[in-house]
Amino acid sequence: MVLLLKSANMSRTVQLEVEIPGELARLRLPQGVERRLHQLLDKQDSGQQLTDDERREAEGLAELNDLLSLLRLRSERLGKRAA
């Protein structure tokens, strides 16, 4: 499978070719990492300003979470095709 990933500012595209194992459908952020992402997003949503470090952390965790979600969805879709 080929994945096309674009950076947040859309100035770069990276093409990856990966084999997706069946276990990928269960791949998630660890609970502590997901909890931290939600803490940062909740802080931002409540109107509090994130520090530069917090903003970078939140952006990185959100991008990782999005990538994992994309890989899970692709894995599920491929699994349905194979069935």
N, C-alpha and C positions, 0 to 999 in steps of 0.2 A: 504494500500500500504506500502511496506517496502522500505526504502531508505538506501543505504549503502554509507556512507561518509568516505573518507579517508583524513587524515591530509596531509599537504603539503609535509612532508618528508616521507609519506606512511608507517610510523611505527605503526600507529594505525588505526583501522577501527571501526566506530561507526554505529550501526544498530538502525534505528528509524522506528517505525511503526506509521503512521499518517493517519488521515482521511483528505481528501482534499476537502475543500468547493469550490463551483463553482466560488466564487469571487476571488479565488486565481489566476485565469488567468489574472486578472487586477493588481496584486500586483507588484509594482515596487519600486525602491529606490526613496525617495523624491527628487524633483528637485535639491534642495540645496546640498544634499549628493552626487547625481550623478555628479553635477557640480564640487564639490570638488575632487571627484575621477578623473575626466577628467583633472582637473588642475594638480594634482599630476602626472598623467600618461604623460601629455604633457610636464611637466618639465623634467621628466626622459627621454622621447623620444628626447628632444632637446639637450641632452647631459649633462644637469645639474645634479649633484649628489643630491639625496634626503638625508635629515638628517635621523638619525636612527628613530626618531619619525615619520617623514613623510613616511618613508618606511613601518613601522609597520602599520600606518594608511592606506596607500594605499593597503597593503596586506589584511588587515581586510575588507576594503570596497570591494575589488575585490572578496574576498571569499564570502561575503554576497551577492554581485551581482550575482555571479555564482550560489549560492544556490537558490536565488529567480528565476533565469532563469530555473534551473533544475525543481523546483517545478511547474513553469508555464507550461513547456513542458510536464511534467507528467500529470498535470491537463488537458491540451488540449488533450493529447493522451487518457486519461480515458474518457473524454467527447465524443470523436469520437467513442470509443467502445460502449458507452452507447446509442448512437444515432442510 
